[in-house]
Amino acid sequence: MPYIKESFSIDTPLRAYEFLRQNLHLNMAEAQRYINKGRVFYEGQVLIQKNKILQNCVQVLMFKPDSLGLKPLFDNEDFAIFNKPSKMLIHPKGAFAHHSLMDEIRALYGREASLAHRIDKETSGLVLVGKHKNSIAKLGEMFIKGAIKKEYLAVVRGDLKAYSFVLSLPLATQPKGGDLCVRSRYLGEPNTESLKFKEAQTTFETLGVVTRGSHYTLIKVLPKTGRTHQIRVHLYALGIPILGDPLYGAKDAHSREYLDCEFITQESAHPLSDSKRIEYFGASRLMLHAYKLEFCYCNKRYVFASDENFDI
């Protein structure tokens, strides 16, 4: 269970944000996030006011890592590199019992360690983790400025000619709560006039054809920006969705069934079977892999490449 409710006794009345700062060693912004996410309980109710005077007993939902033993490919005093398996969440979903990469990170490095960036649950591959607040902030800023080069491998349907090209196509996320709202949309799709689009650019290079009964093409992908589902949506917009993609290029009914199985909140939830995923989406997993990270940190150049087999 990623979150466990812990109780704290307060001898001297104090404001909610001061309680969080003193007991959990949070700064003001972090304390506010705890309150905004409904993780603080007072007198049996979710606390919503950071200035509320607290006394006696307060309860807080605390993240308790449940490690499966995943080890980093590399680590030093500032950061670590993990090779995330496909179908592993990057962080917990709300307060529910879904194992995630954060379980492994916090189990190894403590509460202060965190992700420097994110990749989709369905995507496998390299994830960069900061081990303390300074490195997390520095690495995060490097991602924002494009100082960290990312390379992916993707398998798409069909036999594409060998060439490289760049696609600039703005993307937008949808408001929560609607049907299939987890899908990002691209500029020019029907019924997207009310959405706020942001620039998105991706470079593609075809590497070769893979034959497994049908023809598939292996593509190297270099995203310049980092929009939600960017690579998946761009390839879908080009008419060559990624093999195994349960959201883009799939039938709506199949996508809904996938979402109900994968992200339902009850502990009795079970994922869609591999046989159904192959039937619906063409593969038992999304064929997208975060293959390479390259950057300079503290005047030292780092290049990390995954040696994991990436096959259909």
Sine and cosine of phi, psi and omega as CSV:
sin_phi,cos_phi,sin_psi,cos_psi,sin_omega,cos_omega
0.00,0.00,0.91,-0.41,-0.07,-1.00
-0.88,0.48,-0.56,0.83,-0.05,-1.00
-0.87,-0.50,0.70,-0.71,0.06,-1.00
-0.79,-0.61,0.68,-0.73,-0.03,-1.00
-0.99,0.15,0.89,-0.46,0.02,-1.00
-0.95,-0.31,0.59,-0.81,-0.01,-1.00
-0.97,-0.23,0.61,-0.79,0.03,-1.00
-0.79,-0.62,0.66,-0.75,0.05,-1.00
-0.99,-0.14,0.69,-0.73,-0.01,-1.00
-0.90,-0.44,0.90,-0.44,-0.01,-1.00
-0.99,0.15,-0.67,0.74,0.00,-1.00
-0.92,-0.38,0.82,-0.57,-0.02,-1.00
-0.82,0.57,0.67,-0.75,0.05,-1.00
-0.44,-0.90,0.30,-0.95,-0.04,-1.00
-0.94,0.35,0.42,-0.91,-0.11,-0.99
-0.84,0.54,-0.72,0.70,-0.05,-1.00
-0.92,0.39,-0.53,0.85,0.05,-1.00
-0.94,0.35,-0.62,0.79,0.07,-1.00
-0.85,0.52,-0.72,0.70,-0.02,-1.00
-0.92,0.38,-0.61,0.79,0.02,-1.00
-0.92,0.40,-0.67,0.74,-0.07,-1.00
-0.97,0.24,-0.66,0.75,-0.11,-0.99
-1.00,0.01,-0.53,0.85,-0.02,-1.00
-0.93,-0.36,-0.01,1.00,0.05,-1.00
0.85,0.52,0.70,0.71,0.01,-1.00
-0.99,-0.16,0.47,-0.88,0.17,-0.98
-0.99,0.12,0.03,-1.00,-0.09,-1.00
-0.87,0.48,-0.69,0.73,-0.03,-1.00
-0.90,0.43,-0.67,0.75,0.00,-1.00
-0.92,0.40,-0.64,0.77,0.04,-1.00
-0.88,0.47,-0.67,0.74,0.02,-1.00
-0.89,0.45,-0.62,0.79,0.02,-1.00
-0.90,0.43,-0.65,0.76,0.05,-1.00
-0.85,0.53,-0.69,0.73,-0.02,-1.00
-0.94,0.34,-0.69,0.73,-0.02,-1.00
-0.88,0.47,-0.54,0.84,-0.03,-1.00
-1.00,0.06,0.09,1.00,0.06,-1.00
0.94,0.34,0.54,0.84,-0.07,-1.00
-0.99,-0.15,0.02,1.00,0.01,-1.00
-0.89,-0.45,0.75,-0.66,-0.05,-1.00
-0.84,-0.55,0.72,-0.69,0.01,-1.00
-0.65,-0.76,0.78,-0.62,-0.03,-1.00
0.81,0.58,0.64,0.77,0.09,-1.00
0.98,0.18,0.05,1.00,-0.04,-1.00
-0.83,-0.56,0.45,-0.89,0.11,-0.99
-0.91,0.41,0.79,-0.62,0.00,-1.00
-0.98,0.21,0.71,-0.70,-0.02,-1.00
-0.85,-0.53,-0.16,0.99,-0.06,-1.00
-0.93,-0.37,0.86,-0.51,-0.01,-1.00
-0.95,0.33,-0.36,0.93,-0.01,-1.00
-1.00,-0.09,0.08,1.00,0.00,-1.00
-0.87,0.49,0.73,-0.68,0.05,-1.00
-0.98,0.19,0.84,-0.54,-0.05,-1.00
-0.95,-0.32,0.54,-0.84,0.11,-0.99
-0.42,-0.91,0.23,-0.97,-0.02,-1.00
0.91,0.41,-0.97,-0.26,-0.15,-0.99
-0.86,-0.52,0.72,-0.70,0.09,-1.00
-0.78,-0.63,0.60,-0.80,0.05,-1.00
-0.88,-0.47,0.63,-0.78,-0.03,-1.00
-0.74,-0.67,0.72,-0.69,0.12,-0.99
-0.96,0.27,0.91,-0.42,-0.05,-1.00
-0.94,-0.34,0.70,-0.71,0.03,-1.00
-0.96,0.29,0.83,-0.56,0.02,-1.00
-0.87,-0.49,0.96,-0.29,-0.08,-1.00
-0.90,0.43,0.62,-0.78,0.04,-1.00
-0.82,-0.57,1.00,0.02,-0.15,-0.99
-0.98,0.22,0.60,-0.80,0.14,-0.99
-0.98,-0.21,0.07,1.00,0.07,-1.00
1.00,-0.07,0.26,0.97,0.04,-1.00
-0.92,0.38,0.77,-0.64,-0.04,-1.00
-0.95,-0.32,0.48,-0.88,0.03,-1.00
-0.95,0.31,0.44,-0.90,0.13,-0.99
-0.97,0.25,-0.46,0.89,-0.04,-1.00
-0.36,-0.93,0.57,-0.82,0.23,-0.97
-0.44,-0.90,0.42,-0.91,0.13,-0.99
-0.66,-0.75,-0.32,-0.95,-0.08,-1.00
-0.95,0.31,-0.28,0.96,-0.09,-1.00
-0.94,-0.33,-0.58,0.81,-0.10,-1.00
-0.50,-0.87,0.18,-0.98,0.03,-1.00
-0.63,-0.78,0.39,-0.92,0.06,-1.00
-0.87,-0.49,0.82,-0.57,0.06,-1.00
-0.92,-0.38,0.50,-0.87,0.13,-0.99
-0.97,-0.26,1.00,-0.08,-0.10,-1.00
-0.96,0.27,0.77,-0.64,0.08,-1.00
-0.93,0.36,0.44,-0.90,0.16,-0.99
-0.88,0.47,0.55,-0.84,0.04,-1.00
0.98,0.21,0.09,1.00,0.12,-0.99
-0.99,-0.11,0.79,-0.61,0.09,-1.00
-0.88,0.47,0.52,-0.85,0.02,-1.00
-0.99,0.16,-0.55,0.84,0.05,-1.00
-0.54,-0.84,0.30,-0.95,-0.07,-1.00
-0.87,0.49,0.52,-0.86,0.08,-1.00
-1.00,-0.04,0.97,-0.23,-0.02,-1.00
0.86,0.51,-0.70,-0.71,-0.01,-1.00
-0.95,-0.30,0.43,0.90,-0.12,-0.99
-0.99,-0.16,0.20,-0.98,-0.15,-0.99
-1.00,0.04,0.92,0.40,0.06,-1.00
-0.92,-0.39,0.86,-0.51,0.04,-1.00
-0.91,0.41,0.58,-0.81,-0.03,-1.00
-0.56,-0.83,0.16,-0.99,0.05,-1.00
-0.87,0.49,-0.50,0.87,0.02,-1.00
-0.88,0.48,-0.50,0.87,0.10,-1.00
-0.85,0.52,-0.71,0.71,-0.02,-1.00
-0.93,0.37,-0.66,0.75,-0.04,-1.00
-0.90,0.43,-0.76,0.64,-0.05,-1.00
-0.94,0.34,-0.54,0.84,0.04,-1.00
-0.90,0.44,-0.59,0.81,-0.03,-1.00
-0.99,0.11,-0.66,0.75,-0.22,-0.97
-0.87,-0.49,-0.04,1.00,0.05,-1.00
1.00,-0.03,0.02,-1.00,-0.16,-0.99
-0.91,0.41,-0.46,0.89,-0.10,-1.00
-0.97,0.22,-0.42,0.91,-0.02,-1.00
-0.93,0.38,0.55,-0.84,-0.01,-1.00
-0.34,-0.94,0.12,-0.99,0.00,-1.00
-0.95,0.31,0.63,-0.78,0.13,-0.99
-1.00,-0.02,-0.30,0.95,0.04,-1.00
-0.30,-0.95,-0.02,-1.00,-0.05,-1.00
-0.71,-0.71,0.46,-0.89,0.22,-0.97
-0.76,-0.65,0.34,-0.94,-0.05,-1.00
-0.88,0.48,0.41,-0.91,0.12,-0.99
-0.81,0.58,-0.69,0.72,-0.08,-1.00
-0.95,0.30,-0.39,0.92,-0.05,-1.00
-0.99,0.12,0.70,-0.71,0.10,-0.99
-0.99,-0.12,0.23,-0.97,0.16,-0.99
0.84,-0.55,-0.27,-0.96,-0.22,-0.98
-0.97,0.26,0.73,-0.68,0.05,-1.00
-0.76,-0.65,0.75,-0.67,-0.02,-1.00
-0.99,-0.10,0.75,-0.66,-0.10,-1.00
-0.83,-0.56,0.75,-0.66,0.12,-0.99
-1.00,0.02,0.66,-0.75,-0.09,-1.00
-1.00,-0.08,-0.18,0.98,0.06,-1.00
-0.45,-0.89,0.16,-0.99,-0.16,-0.99
-0.87,0.48,-0.63,0.78,-0.03,-1.00
-0.91,0.42,-0.71,0.71,-0.02,-1.00
-0.94,0.33,-0.57,0.82,0.04,-1.00
-0.88,0.48,-0.71,0.70,0.00,-1.00
-0.91,0.42,-0.68,0.74,-0.03,-1.00
-0.91,0.40,-0.72,0.69,0.00,-1.00
-0.91,0.41,-0.63,0.78,0.05,-1.00
-0.88,0.48,-0.66,0.75,0.04,-1.00
-0.91,0.41,-0.60,0.80,0.04,-1.00
-0.90,0.44,-0.63,0.78,0.06,-1.00
-0.90,0.43,-0.69,0.72,-0.01,-1.00
-0.87,0.50,-0.64,0.77,-0.04,-1.00
-0.99,0.11,-0.03,1.00,0.00,-1.00
0.97,0.25,0.38,0.93,-0.03,-1.00
-1.00,0.09,-0.07,1.00,0.05,-1.00
-0.91,-0.42,0.89,-0.45,-0.03,-1.00
-1.00,0.07,0.78,-0.62,-0.01,-1.00
-0.90,-0.44,0.67,-0.74,0.10,-1.00
-0.79,-0.61,0.66,-0.75,0.03,-1.00
-0.84,-0.54,0.35,-0.94,0.21,-0.98
-0.90,-0.44,0.67,-0.75,0.02,-1.00
-0.67,-0.74,0.56,-0.83,0.10,-0.99
-0.93,-0.37,0.82,-0.58,0.02,-1.00
-0.87,-0.49,0.32,-0.95,0.00,-1.00
-0.96,0.28,0.58,-0.81,0.13,-0.99
0.98,-0.21,0.20,-0.98,-0.02,-1.00
-0.95,-0.31,0.99,-0.12,-0.05,-1.00
-1.00,-0.04,0.58,-0.82,0.06,-1.00
-0.92,0.39,0.47,-0.88,-0.03,-1.00
-0.97,0.24,0.93,-0.38,0.06,-1.00
-0.26,-0.97,0.22,-0.98,0.06,-1.00
-0.90,-0.44,0.53,-0.85,0.03,-1.00
-0.39,-0.92,0.34,-0.94,0.02,-1.00
-0.88,-0.47,0.73,-0.68,0.06,-1.00
-0.91,-0.42,0.84,-0.54,0.13,-0.99
-0.94,-0.35,0.95,-0.31,-0.06,-1.00
-0.57,-0.82,0.94,-0.35,-0.03,-1.00
-0.86,0.51,0.56,-0.83,-0.03,-1.00
-0.81,-0.59,0.38,-0.93,0.04,-1.00
-0.60,-0.80,0.54,-0.84,0.16,-0.99
-1.00,-0.02,0.34,-0.94,-0.02,-1.00
-0.98,-0.20,0.44,-0.90,0.08,-1.00
-0.87,0.49,0.57,-0.82,0.00,-1.00
-0.93,0.36,0.50,-0.87,0.11,-0.99
0.97,-0.26,-0.27,0.96,-0.01,-1.00
-1.00,0.04,0.16,-0.99,0.02,-1.00
-0.91,0.42,0.81,-0.59,-0.01,-1.00
0.80,0.60,0.63,0.78,-0.07,-1.00
-0.94,0.33,-0.21,0.98,0.01,-1.00
-0.96,0.29,-0.28,0.96,0.03,-1.00
-0.96,0.30,0.75,-0.66,0.19,-0.98
-0.98,0.21,0.39,-0.92,-0.03,-1.00
-0.86,-0.51,0.47,-0.88,0.05,-1.00
-0.94,-0.34,0.48,-0.88,-0.05,-1.00
-0.86,0.51,0.79,-0.61,-0.03,-1.00
0.95,-0.30,-0.25,0.97,0.08,-1.00
-0.93,0.37,0.47,-0.88,0.05,-1.00
-0.89,0.45,0.52,-0.86,0.12,-0.99
0.86,0.50,0.66,0.75,0.03,-1.00
-0.85,-0.52,0.23,0.97,-0.12,-0.99
-0.88,0.47,-0.50,0.87,-0.07,-1.00
-1.00,0.04,-0.09,1.00,-0.06,-1.00
-0.99,0.10,0.43,-0.90,0.03,-1.00
-0.99,-0.16,0.93,-0.37,-0.07,-1.00
-1.00,-0.04,0.55,-0.84,0.04,-1.00
-0.82,-0.57,0.51,-0.86,0.00,-1.00
-0.83,0.55,0.66,-0.75,0.06,-1.00
-0.56,-0.83,0.79,-0.62,-0.05,-1.00
-0.71,-0.71,0.71,-0.70,-0.03,-1.00
-0.67,-0.74,0.67,-0.74,0.10,-1.00
-0.97,-0.23,0.71,-0.71,-0.01,-1.00
-0.84,-0.54,0.60,-0.80,0.08,-1.00
-0.65,-0.76,0.87,-0.50,0.02,-1.00
-0.97,0.26,0.69,-0.73,-0.07,-1.00
-0.95,-0.31,-0.42,0.91,-0.02,-1.00
0.34,-0.94,0.16,-0.99,-0.04,-1.00
-0.98,-0.20,0.70,-0.72,0.06,-1.00
-0.93,-0.36,0.75,-0.66,0.01,-1.00
-0.90,-0.43,0.90,-0.45,0.08,-1.00
-0.72,-0.70,0.89,0.45,-0.11,-0.99
1.00,0.05,-0.61,0.80,0.11,-0.99
-0.80,-0.60,0.13,-0.99,0.01,-1.00
-0.99,-0.10,0.73,-0.68,0.07,-1.00
-0.73,-0.68,0.42,-0.91,0.01,-1.00
-0.88,-0.47,0.75,-0.66,0.08,-1.00
-1.00,0.02,0.78,-0.62,-0.10,-1.00
-0.81,-0.59,0.69,-0.72,0.19,-0.98
-1.00,0.00,0.70,-0.72,-0.10,-0.99
-0.81,-0.59,0.76,-0.65,0.05,-1.00
-0.82,-0.57,0.99,-0.15,0.03,-1.00
-0.98,0.21,0.77,-0.64,0.06,-1.00
-0.99,0.11,-0.60,0.80,0.06,-1.00
-0.95,-0.33,0.08,-1.00,-0.07,-1.00
-0.75,-0.66,0.82,0.57,0.02,-1.00
-0.97,0.24,0.35,-0.94,-0.01,-1.00
-0.87,0.50,0.83,-0.56,0.01,-1.00
0.86,0.52,0.47,0.88,-0.13,-0.99
-0.82,0.58,-0.79,0.61,-0.05,-1.00
-0.89,0.46,-0.69,0.72,-0.03,-1.00
-0.89,0.46,-0.69,0.72,-0.03,-1.00
-0.94,0.33,-0.65,0.76,0.00,-1.00
-0.88,0.47,-0.69,0.73,0.02,-1.00
-0.93,0.36,-0.59,0.81,0.08,-1.00
-0.89,0.46,-0.68,0.73,0.00,-1.00
-0.90,0.44,-0.50,0.87,0.03,-1.00
-0.99,0.17,-0.08,1.00,-0.01,-1.00
1.00,0.07,0.23,0.97,0.00,-1.00
-0.74,-0.67,0.92,0.39,-0.02,-1.00
-0.87,0.50,0.44,-0.90,-0.01,-1.00
-0.92,0.40,0.68,-0.74,0.04,-1.00
-0.86,0.50,0.74,-0.67,0.02,-1.00
1.00,0.07,0.09,1.00,-0.04,-1.00
-0.97,0.24,0.86,-0.50,-0.04,-1.00
-1.00,0.09,-0.06,1.00,-0.05,-1.00
-0.90,-0.44,-0.62,0.78,-0.12,-0.99
-0.93,-0.37,0.88,-0.47,-0.06,-1.00
1.00,-0.02,0.01,1.00,0.02,-1.00
-0.98,-0.18,0.34,-0.94,0.09,-1.00
-0.91,0.40,0.61,-0.80,-0.02,-1.00
-0.84,0.55,-0.67,0.74,-0.02,-1.00
-0.89,0.46,-0.63,0.78,0.02,-1.00
-0.94,0.35,-0.62,0.78,0.04,-1.00
-0.90,0.44,-0.65,0.76,0.03,-1.00
-0.90,0.44,-0.67,0.75,0.02,-1.00
-0.90,0.45,-0.66,0.75,0.05,-1.00
-0.87,0.50,-0.74,0.67,-0.04,-1.00
-0.90,0.43,-0.64,0.77,0.02,-1.00
-0.89,0.45,-0.62,0.79,-0.02,-1.00
-0.97,0.23,-0.63,0.78,-0.13,-0.99
-0.99,0.10,-0.55,0.84,-0.19,-0.98
-0.85,-0.53,0.16,0.99,0.09,-1.00
-0.88,0.48,0.53,-0.85,-0.18,-0.98
-1.00,0.05,-0.33,0.94,-0.03,-1.00
-0.94,0.35,0.52,-0.85,0.00,-1.00
-0.92,0.40,-0.30,0.95,-0.01,-1.00
-0.99,0.16,-0.02,1.00,-0.03,-1.00
-0.88,0.48,0.54,-0.84,0.05,-1.00
-0.71,-0.71,0.58,-0.81,-0.03,-1.00
-0.95,0.33,0.34,-0.94,0.09,-1.00
-0.89,0.46,0.69,-0.72,-0.05,-1.00
-0.91,0.42,0.43,-0.90,0.02,-1.00
-0.87,0.50,-0.62,0.79,-0.02,-1.00
-0.90,0.43,-0.64,0.77,0.05,-1.00
-0.93,0.36,-0.64,0.77,0.01,-1.00
-0.89,0.46,-0.65,0.76,0.05,-1.00
-0.90,0.44,-0.68,0.73,0.03,-1.00
-0.89,0.46,-0.72,0.70,-0.08,-1.00
-0.98,0.21,-0.70,0.72,-0.23,-0.97
-0.88,-0.47,-0.10,1.00,0.08,-1.00
1.00,-0.08,-0.19,0.98,0.02,-1.00
-0.39,-0.92,0.34,-0.94,-0.05,-1.00
-0.98,0.17,-0.10,1.00,0.01,-1.00
-0.49,-0.87,0.27,-0.96,0.14,-0.99
-0.95,0.32,0.82,-0.57,-0.06,-1.00
-1.00,0.06,0.90,0.44,0.04,-1.00
-0.70,-0.71,0.78,-0.63,-0.13,-0.99
-0.69,-0.72,0.82,-0.57,0.07,-1.00
-0.97,0.23,0.99,-0.16,-0.26,-0.97
-1.00,0.03,-0.58,0.81,-0.20,-0.98
-0.55,-0.84,0.61,-0.79,0.13,-0.99
-0.76,-0.65,0.70,-0.72,-0.02,-1.00
-0.63,-0.77,0.77,-0.63,-0.04,-1.00
-0.24,-0.97,0.24,-0.97,0.13,-0.99
-0.94,-0.34,0.74,-0.67,-0.01,-1.00
-0.69,-0.73,0.84,-0.54,-0.03,-1.00
0.78,0.62,0.74,0.67,0.08,-1.00
0.92,0.40,0.31,0.95,0.06,-1.00
-0.84,-0.55,0.71,-0.70,-0.03,-1.00
-1.00,-0.01,0.73,-0.69,0.01,-1.00
-0.84,-0.54,0.67,-0.74,0.12,-0.99
-0.73,-0.68,0.87,-0.50,0.02,-1.00
-0.87,-0.50,0.76,-0.65,0.02,-1.00
-0.76,-0.65,0.72,-0.69,0.01,-1.00
-0.97,0.26,0.68,-0.73,0.07,-1.00
-0.97,-0.24,0.25,0.97,0.00,-1.00
-0.94,0.33,0.68,-0.73,0.09,-1.00
-0.89,0.45,0.69,-0.73,-0.03,-1.00
-0.80,-0.61,1.00,-0.08,-0.14,-0.99
-0.69,-0.72,0.33,-0.94,0.00,-1.00
-0.99,0.17,0.00,0.00,0.00,0.00
